[in-house]
Every structure is written in structure tokens, then in C-alpha cells.
Amino acid sequence: MRTVSHQRRATDPTLKIISAGVDVWSRSRDAIVWIKRQCGVSGKCTGNDRTSARQRNGQHRLRHELSKTIGGTAEDINFGAAGPRLTTHVLDTARGTPAGGVPVILSLRNSKGVFEELEQGRTDNDGRCEFLKGGNLQPEVYRFYFDTDLYFRKQNATGFFPYVEVVFRVKAGQDNHYHVPLLLSPHGYTTYHGS
């Protein structure tokens, strides 16, 4: 394996890092491969808590080495989405199945206290839906609007609640993934801050 001197790596203008994972291409690719091997980093945290902690530690070391290589701080280098993720998961507790096909609207509370629609979605067959995939989740107050009436009509049932609104707060730097599940039945619902 060919190594690249620190001086050459620091001045190589073709070294680029993309935030949707670690995509590195340049004449210094061998140096990055060497750093990744030294740190034991795959670029993504998965697995159990012990494995994830090891990978996060390795990612931190890789960020540090890359920041020395290209300049800037270790925090400037991101492995994953551009920002926190926002997901929901709707489960029909009366039927014991995921609630697929539920229309969901995400809104943001403006400075006047009025909610403005940001995005519309629909739960998939597993009852899941993700919003703001570009990482635009900011520390603000948001609202999910679930059209439960439409869902129950498709199930040949009548729900007591025609819709469910869940208002929640996103805090700066608190979580990397906001998950807001909805447990649903024709006569009640429950929600919580999931993980």
C-alpha cells in the first residue's frame, strides 16, 4: 500500500467529502483508506449499543484525522444524513397490524403561532413514514396531522377521532433521530417520543 505524506494530503485540492456517507475521491484515496483501517470505521453506526459505541468512537477518530488532512474541525465532517431524521410509525392496535396508507401532514409553527404545512406523506405497508429527508429539521415546534377517518373507512370501521394531531418540540443538538409513533384504535390513540 502506498502512503501519502501529511503535507501532500493537506494541500491536495481534489479531496472531497460528501455528507451522505463518506465518499472520498482523489489522488489521496490511499491515505483515507489507511486512516479508515486504523480507526476501524465503516462510516455508519449500526448494530448493538456496544458495536455502535465502538463505531462512533472510530468515526470520531476518523473525523479528527480527516480534519487534519483537509483542514477545519472534526465536527465539520459528517457521516450520514445532513441533519436529524424525523419519522413516524402508525400501528393499528385493534387489528394488531401496521396502519398502512394513513395520510400524514407535517406542519411547522411560525412566529405568529400558526402552523404552516411543510410536507405531506402517507404511511407505507409497514405503517412508517419519514419526513424532511434533506436534513432540514430545525429546533422548532412541529405538528403531525394523521387522517385517521380515511384509514378507518378503508377498514370498514368508524373511528371516534376523525383525525389525530400530535404537536412536539425539536430541541437543538438533542437527538439525531426524532421518532413520533402513533398507536391507534377506533376509540383511542397513544403517542410518545420514540427512539
C-alpha positions in Angstrom: 0.0 0.0 0.0 1.2 3.4 -0.9 1.1 6.1 1.8 0.7 9.7 1.2 2.6 12.3 3.2 0.7 14.5 5.6 2.0 17.6 3.8 0.7 16.4 0.4 -2.7 15.4 1.9 -3.1 18.8 3.5 -2.6 20.6 0.2 -4.4 18.2 -2.2 -7.3 20.2 -3.7 -9.1 17.2 -5.1 -10.0 15.7 -1.8 -13.8 15.9 -1.3 -16.2 14.6 1.3 -19.9 14.2 0.7 -22.2 14.3 3.8 -24.4 11.4 2.6 -21.8 8.9 3.8 -18.1 9.1 3.2 -17.5 9.4 -0.5 -13.9 10.3 -1.0 -12.2 10.5 -4.3 -8.8 12.0 -5.1 -5.2 11.1 -5.5 -5.1 10.8 -1.7 -7.5 7.9 -1.6 -4.8 5.6 -0.2 -4.4 7.9 2.8 -8.1 7.8 3.6 -8.2 4.0 3.3 -5.3 3.8 5.6 -7.0 6.2 8.1 -10.2 4.2 8.0 -8.4 0.9 8.6 -6.5 2.5 11.6 -9.8 3.8 13.1 -11.8 0.7 12.3 -14.6 2.7 10.7 -17.2 1.6 8.2 -18.8 5.0 8.0 -22.2 4.1 9.5 -23.3 3.2 13.0 -25.4 0.0 13.2 -25.7 -2.9 15.4 -26.0 -3.2 19.2 -25.1 -0.5 21.6 -21.5 -1.8 22.2 -20.8 -2.0 18.5 -22.4 1.4 17.8 -20.3 3.0 20.6 -17.2 1.5 19.0 -18.1 2.7 15.6 -19.0 6.2 16.9 -15.6 6.3 18.6 -13.9 5.2 15.4 -15.9 7.8 13.4 -14.7 10.5 15.8 -11.1 9.4 15.3 -11.6 9.3 11.6 -13.2 12.8 11.6 -10.1 14.1 13.6 -7.7 12.6 11.1 -9.6 13.8 8.1 -9.9 17.3 9.7 -6.0 17.4 10.0 -5.8 16.3 6.3 -8.2 18.8 4.8 -8.4 21.5 7.4 -11.4 22.6 9.5 -12.7 20.9 12.6 -13.7 17.3 13.3 -17.4 18.4 13.7 -17.4 19.7 10.1 -17.2 16.1 8.8 -20.5 14.3 8.8 -21.1 10.6 8.2 -24.8 10.2 7.4 -27.8 12.5 6.8 -27.3 16.2 6.7 -29.4 16.7 9.8 -31.6 14.9 12.3 -34.2 12.5 10.9 -38.0 12.7 11.6 -40.1 9.6 11.3 -43.4 8.2 12.4 -44.8 4.7 12.7 -48.6 4.1 12.9 -49.8 0.8 14.4 -53.4 -0.3 14.5 -53.6 -1.9 18.0 -57.2 -3.1 17.4 -56.1 -5.3 14.5 -52.6 -5.9 15.7 -51.0 -4.7 12.4 -49.2 -1.7 11.0 -51.6 1.0 9.7 -50.6 1.4 6.1 -52.0 4.2 3.9 -52.6 6.8 6.6 -52.2 10.3 5.2 -49.9 12.4 7.4 -49.2 16.1 7.1 -46.2 17.8 8.8 -46.5 21.4 9.7 -44.2 24.0 11.4 -45.4 26.6 13.9 -44.5 30.1 12.6 -43.6 33.1 14.8 -47.3 34.1 15.0 -48.2 30.7 16.4 -49.9 29.4 13.2 -49.0 26.0 11.8 -47.9 26.1 8.2 -47.8 22.9 6.1 -44.3 21.7 5.2 -44.8 18.2 3.7 -47.4 15.6 3.1 -46.8 11.8 3.2 -48.6 8.5 3.6 -47.5 5.6 5.7 -46.1 2.6 3.8 -47.3 -1.0 4.2 -45.3 -1.2 7.4 -47.0 1.9 8.8 -43.9 4.0 8.5 -43.2 7.4 7.0 -40.2 9.7 7.0 -40.2 13.5 6.6 -37.6 16.2 5.8 -35.2 13.7 4.3 -32.9 16.5 3.3 -32.0 17.2 6.9 -34.0 20.4 7.3 -35.3 19.6 10.8 -34.7 22.8 12.8 -35.2 23.4 16.6 -38.9 24.5 16.4 -42.4 23.3 17.2 -43.9 20.9 14.7 -47.3 19.1 14.2 -48.2 15.8 12.7 -51.8 15.6 11.4 -52.9 12.0 10.9 -56.1 11.5 8.8 -57.5 8.5 10.8 -61.0 8.9 9.4 -59.8 7.9 5.9 -57.8 5.0 7.3 -60.8 3.6 9.3 -63.2 4.0 6.4 -60.8 1.8 4.3 -61.0 -0.8 7.1 -64.8 -0.6 7.1 -64.8 0.8 10.6 -65.8 4.1 12.2 -63.3 5.8 14.4 -64.3 8.1 17.3 -61.5 10.5 16.4 -61.7 11.7 12.8 -58.1 12.9 13.0 -55.2 13.0 15.4 -52.8 16.0 15.8 -49.6 15.5 17.6 -47.6 18.6 18.5 -44.0 18.2 19.5 -40.8 20.3 20.1 -37.4 19.7 18.5 -34.5 20.9 20.6 -31.2 22.0 19.2 -28.5 19.3 19.4 -30.6 16.9 21.5 -31.4 14.0 19.1 -30.1 12.7 15.8 -33.4 11.0 15.1 -36.9 12.1 16.2 -39.4 9.3 16.1 -43.1 10.0 16.9 -45.1 6.8 16.8 -48.9 6.6 16.9 -50.7 3.6 18.4 -54.2 3.7 17.0 -57.6 2.1 17.6 -61.1 3.1 16.7 -61.7 4.5 20.2 -58.4 5.8 21.3 -54.8 6.6 20.5 -51.4 6.9 22.2 -48.2 8.7 21.2 -44.8 9.2 22.7 -41.2 10.3 21.9 -39.8 7.1 20.4 -36.2 6.2 19.5 
